[in-house]
């Protein structure tokens, strides 16, 4: 392996670790919301818990497109480092907040800062990996985004049990800052300069924002991203409470089964991305191959409804793990298809920023709708039935709308095939 290859995979590994830390700081609130001292401290009802879970995603949504614009024009290294430090410190500060307003403010700051993660990562992957190899690269990166919740929930639960919810936030927030040391040392400064800056600026401006929004495929990717992430954000925000309140698990057991579910989706995502890349290299059509994996993942994830209606705890836990793990077939291949294979390289940051608005919208809607349906019905069956409906919509959109001829195109560029 050459020095350049080592540096490329090393940087990707750092981006995966950063995603892991981001998701730990994103999901630790869910473990706290499942314990009485935290709920009593902030005097939270079920509806309040839905609002607290969604607060992160309001600012996350607002800053997606600006962050995509920033990384397309100013590179990845410095914007990422600044935002990383901000969200870690804000996460630690939650443990010091005396009232609900402080909790919500810190979650809004974390959401704004973490908005850099996805546009920056996909810009970097698009510029350093061939699109036909992107399934493996994205699958490797998603290990961080899935192991984050897998590790974050049991870690937060353990810290709460052994110390307190206040110290849990302080420790997880401050510890994450150690990541900045290898990042500042290893990551290449990709800030374009001189003629390179002018060329990149011209390329990024070749397709107007209006032209991007005029693409039916872009709108299709928004629907698919929303449907996929509605399920994953339910699991991140409400699954800990579901396992404790409806299935009667202890806090430690909840952390363990959350770990199983998110570990499953992480491993399946990497394997599915690698398998799709191999099929494509053997002559398979990139769009058809990745679509097949995406739709299969949505189909398996529909078993979430079997878990919701299961009469025994063991059966419910089985389908809980299977449904989220099965969605891993969708994860890397959907991201590669929607964000890399069908999107011209100069606008990946902008398009990914737009797509992540839909992702953030799912993060806003999923906890709010779950909280409202739980309040109205007193059961998690209705929220999980809604997930089933969104999974079907996502699969249908992949089949009918994600067509290469509808993708945004650079001027004078041939259509994607």
CORMO-V212592 format. One record per backbone hydrogen bond with DSSP energy under -1.0 kcal/mol. CO is the residue of the C=O (numbers start at 1). NH is the residue of the N-H. Records with the same first field share a line. If there is no record, write none. Layout:
CO=NH ; NH
This chain:
2=6
3=7
4=8
5=9
6=10
7=11
8=12
9=13
10=14
11=15
12=16
13=17
14=18
15=19
16=20
17=21
18=22
19=23
20=24
21=25
23=27
24=28
27=30 ; 31
28=32
29=33
31=34
32=35
35=39
36=40
37=41
38=42
39=44
45=49
46=50
47=51
48=52
49=53
50=54
51=55
55=58
56=60
57=61
58=62
59=63
61=64
63=67
64=68
65=69
66=70
67=71
68=72
69=73
70=74
71=75
76=80
77=81
78=82
79=83
80=84
81=85
82=86
83=87
84=88
85=89
86=90
87=91
88=92
89=93
92=95
93=96
94=97
99=103
100=104
101=105
102=106
103=107
104=108
105=109
106=110
107=111
108=112
109=113
110=114
113=116
114=117
116=120
117=121
118=122
119=123
120=124
121=125
122=126
123=127
125=129
130=133
131=134
133=137
134=138
135=139
136=140
137=141
138=142
141=144 ; 145
142=146
143=147
144=148
146=150
147=151
148=152
149=153
151=155
152=156
153=157
154=158
155=159
156=160
157=161
158=162
159=163
164=168
165=169
166=170
167=171
168=172
169=173
170=174
171=175
174=177
175=178
176=179
177=180
178=181
179=183
180=184
181=185
182=186
183=187
188=190
193=196 ; 197
194=198
195=199
196=200
197=201
198=202
199=203
200=204
201=205
203=206
208=212
209=213
210=214
212=215
215=219
216=220
217=221
218=222
219=223
220=224
221=225
222=226
223=227
224=228
225=229
226=230
227=231
228=232
229=233
230=234
231=235
232=236
233=237
234=238 ; 239
238=242
239=243
240=244
241=245
242=246 ; 247
243=249
250=254
251=255
252=256
253=257
254=258
255=259
256=260
257=261
258=262
259=263
260=264
261=265
262=266
263=267
264=268
265=269
266=270
267=271
268=272
269=273
270=274
271=275
272=276
273=277
274=278
275=279
276=280
277=281
278=282
279=284
280=283
285=289
286=290
287=291
288=292
289=293
290=294
291=295
292=296
293=297
294=298
295=299
296=300
297=301
300=303
301=304
302=305
303=307
304=308
305=309
312=316
313=317
314=318
315=319
316=320
317=321
318=322
319=323
320=324
321=325
322=326
323=327
325=328
326=329
327=330 ; 331
330=334
331=335
332=336
333=337
334=338
335=339
336=340 ; 341
337=342
344=347
345=348
347=351
348=352
349=353
350=354
351=355
352=356
354=357
355=359
356=360
357=361
358=362
359=363
360=364
361=365
362=366
364=368
365=369
366=370
367=371
368=372
369=373
370=374
371=375
372=376
373=377
374=378
380=384
381=385
382=386
383=387
384=388
385=389
386=390
387=391
388=392
389=393
390=394
391=395
392=396
393=397
394=398
395=399
396=400
397=401 ; 402
401=403
403=406
404=407
406=217
410=413
